[in-house]
């Protein structure tokens, strides 16, 4: 089992640029979550999917953020245009659902200058 | 009030000490409790999970849940420098698809 795979591991971009983060969940996991982690706010849920359908996107900060899950093995989180305050570590996590725990990827460290 | 409260520390202990990490919560619907360990520049890694009240032991780690007090703990016996990490508590209600995290406690074990 390869675990949750995220890419890129690091992203440095300039303000105003588009950023796309990618995630491959564990095979067979029906739920996929996107989190953002900062020192000040800890882990914040941005959005989660069930069977590729977005269920709760109330944590998405604003319209600059969008997420898609075109199939069971791939999801993207896009920020357009990016701003310095978006600098954080973005984690993807998946779970089979029910009473199973979350399994996290190693995150994408985003720096917007 | 946050759903889950966790003392951020930092906590520094000598090698071999017993460590106690704690979280409190406000939602009585939480039934499922998890502890994650996060090393620097890594994702959170599941350490322990337990359903309902009581103790669960795994090697040097013991997870304890007191639902009447809405209080959970993680004990680490014979702490090692390799235990130095941030520890996050997490919990979920029976639906199992909403997870609530503490902010994490930073632990350093000094050789």
HADDOCK unambig.tbl for C-alpha pairs under 7 A between the chains (distance, minus, plus):
assign (segid A and resid 42 and name CA) (segid B and resid 103 and name CA) 4.96 0.50 0.50
assign (segid A and resid 43 and name CA) (segid B and resid 101 and name CA) 6.92 0.50 0.50
assign (segid A and resid 43 and name CA) (segid B and resid 103 and name CA) 6.92 0.50 0.50
assign (segid A and resid 97 and name CA) (segid B and resid 96 and name CA) 6.23 0.50 0.50
assign (segid A and resid 97 and name CA) (segid B and resid 97 and name CA) 6.14 0.50 0.50
assign (segid A and resid 98 and name CA) (segid B and resid 95 and name CA) 6.64 0.50 0.50
assign (segid A and resid 98 and name CA) (segid B and resid 96 and name CA) 5.05 0.50 0.50
assign (segid A and resid 99 and name CA) (segid B and resid 96 and name CA) 4.92 0.50 0.50
assign (segid A and resid 104 and name CA) (segid B and resid 43 and name CA) 5.76 0.50 0.50
assign (segid A and resid 104 and name CA) (segid B and resid 44 and name CA) 6.04 0.50 0.50
assign (segid A and resid 104 and name CA) (segid B and resid 45 and name CA) 6.85 0.50 0.50
assign (segid A and resid 105 and name CA) (segid B and resid 43 and name CA) 5.59 0.50 0.50
assign (segid A and resid 106 and name CA) (segid B and resid 42 and name CA) 4.90 0.50 0.50
assign (segid A and resid 106 and name CA) (segid B and resid 43 and name CA) 4.13 0.50 0.50
assign (segid A and resid 107 and name CA) (segid B and resid 42 and name CA) 6.97 0.50 0.50
assign (segid A and resid 107 and name CA) (segid B and resid 43 and name CA) 6.01 0.50 0.50
